[in-house]
Amino acid sequence: MFTGIIETIGDVRQILSKGGQMQLVVGLGRAGEGIRAGDSIAVNGVCLTACRVEGGCAAFDVSSETLDRSNLGRLKPGAKVNLEGAMSAQGRFGGHIVQGHVDGMAMLTNIRKRGDFAEFRFEAPAELLSQMVLKGSVAVDGISVTVAQLDATGFEVAVIPTTLKETTWQTARVGDVVNIETDILVKIVKKQLSAILPQQGLTLEKLKDHGF
């Protein structure tokens, strides 16, 4: 499990294609301290298992499912990636519950600078947007952010100077494709309500009728 607080920016050292799958070698920087083979690291928000660790780098086997759902297949040698090691049992939450199980991708369509701050807009599929709530949490390329605006085609987040400085968003450009993991709590509630109210529109009256 992760928190969406990025530890450092790593760099892609090598990419090896393996019959529809891939092995990704990443320079870990300070995120590599104490990392051993078998440990989990979130790379751009994707939970990967280190199969080999040496010389400050880790190799990760990436499945075809992960390549289909994430932007890892778009990476090139030299690309920068967000890194976060798995949270320890004694760890402290700084962001929100992030599983590292990416739900899909979105595209950065607008950047508005507000002094040292910025506002990013992303366009995303309806399925992902239906799992977000205004002022709720979402992980974008592994970064825990708050949904500031939400509509039928996309969502917006406000980005603080620290996030701009310490993540790959320091070089973000319109057209970037990013990984999205929606909040697990929203997904659980949505699934339960869908089971309770099949094929029905959700209204305040229907929620009250069912004890909410």
C-alpha positions, 0 to 999 in steps of 0.5 A, a space after each residue: 500500500 502507498 500514500 501518494 506522497 512521492 519520495 523521489 524522481 527516478 529515471 528509466 535506464 533500460 527497457 526490454 520487450 518480452 513477447 507483449 510484456 516488458 522489463 523496466 530498469 529504473 534508477 531509484 535514487 534515494 528511494 532505493 535505500 534498503 530496497 531488496 528484490 521482492 519489495 514493492 515500489 510504485 512507479 508513476 503510481 503503478 505497484 511493481 515488484 523489484 525482481 533484481 536490485 543492483 547498483 542503485 537500480 531495480 528491474 521490474 517485470 511489467 505484465 501486458 495488463 499493466 501495459 494496457 492500463 498504464 502509461 508505462 508502455 509509453 516510457 523511453 530510456 531517460 524518461 523521468 518517473 515518480 517513485 514511492 516505496 511501499 508504506 510500512 506498518 508503522 508509517 504515517 499517511 500523508 496523502 490517501 490510501 493508494 493501492 498502486 492498482 491503476 484504473 486507466 489513463 487520462 490526458 493533461 489538457 490545460 495548465 494554468 500557472 498561478 504564481 508558484 502554484 498551478 491548476 491542471 485539467 485532465 480529460 478522462 473516460 466516463 468510467 473513471 470520472 464516475 468513480 471520483 467525487 468533488 473534493 475527494 482524492 485521486 492518484 495521478 501518476 502516483 501523486 495524491 491530489 484533491 479533485 477541485 473541479 469535476 464535470 462530464 469530460 474531465 477534472 481539475 486539480 490544484 498543484 502546490 509548489 512542493 508538488 511541482 518541484 518534487 515530482 515529474 510535474 515540474 516538466 508537465 506539458 499539455 498532451 501528457 498521458 497520466 495514470 489514474 487510480 481513483 479512491 478505493 473508498 469511492 469504488 466500494 461505495 459505488 459498487 454497493 449502491 449499484 447492488 442495492 439500487 440496480 438499474 435505478 437512478 440515485 436520488 436523495 429519496 432513494 438513499 433515505 428509503 435504504 437507510 442512508 
